[in-house]
């Protein structure tokens, strides 16, 4: 399950320059207060609508720029997790502990295609989960495809710095933390059932993945 998060990707600030002539607003004393108020309201609404229209245009330009930049192949270079909690359920007990997740054996890449706009994932890497339960340390290793293979695939688009994915009945939202010509950072909220020493367990965490653009 993927949820939206606050984005760290800052939007460009734009300066709006009014291209139409600004006429001086003159209110004659012999005009009625009602007529003067309507004149002021009309000028205010005109400027407000013009500013809103410009902001919408700027948002669209930002999204188009991000979509153009993300197209291509990206190879993973780093993996970490935040706020990882493992909940274990047994016959008469339920416990929740903090765990840490780290990555290794990186051989995983994302491929963003333009026409049609589709995302595919190839390869794999290892995720090692460590923690302490009942004063006993433990370590389990999983494959990233156990968590992400079915999520990072399908039709894609970018809205408000979020990567939207859809494939059949699956819809996901992935936060783009950073995107440059060379670096892509994604933040994914994971809620996944796993097997923990033969017991049913659930991992809740935010996976942070860093990719570098793959060149020929």
C-alpha positions, 0 to 999 in steps of 0.5 A: 500500500502506498500513501502520499507524503509531504514532498521535499522537492521544491517547486520553482518560484515564478514572477508574474508580470502583468502584460496589460496596462494598469489604469489608475483607479479614480473614485470621484466623491460624487459617485455612490459608495456602492458603485465605487465598491463594485469598481474596486471588487472588479479590479481585485477579481481580475488580478486574482483570476489572472494570477491563479491562471498563471500559477496553474500554467506554471504547475503544468510546466513543472510537471512536464519538465519532471516527466521529460527528465525522468524518462530513461533507465535508472539503476539503484545505488542505495536503499534505507528505511525509516520508521520501520515497525515489525508487528508479530502476531501469535496465538495469544500475543501481539508485539510491535518492535522497531527494526532496521532495513539495509540494502545490498547486492544491488542489481535493480533498475527502473525503466521509464518509457515515453510513448506509451508512458510505461514503467518497468522494473528489472533485477533485484537486490537484498533487504536485510532486516535486523532487530531485537525481540525478547532480548534476542537479536535477529536478522532476516534477509528478503528480496526487494521483489518481495515488496516492490516488484508488483508496485513499480510497474504499469502506466505512469504520470507525475502530478504535484511531485508524486509519481502515479502508477496504475496497472489493472486494479493496482494503483500506487502513489510514490513520492519523488524526493529528488529528481535531477538529470543524474539522480532520482530519489523515491520514497515508498510507504510499505505495509506488507505481510511477511514470515518471521520465524514461522509466525505471521508478521507485518512490516510497516515502513517507508522505503527510501530508494536512490537511483543513478541514471544509467548511460550507455 
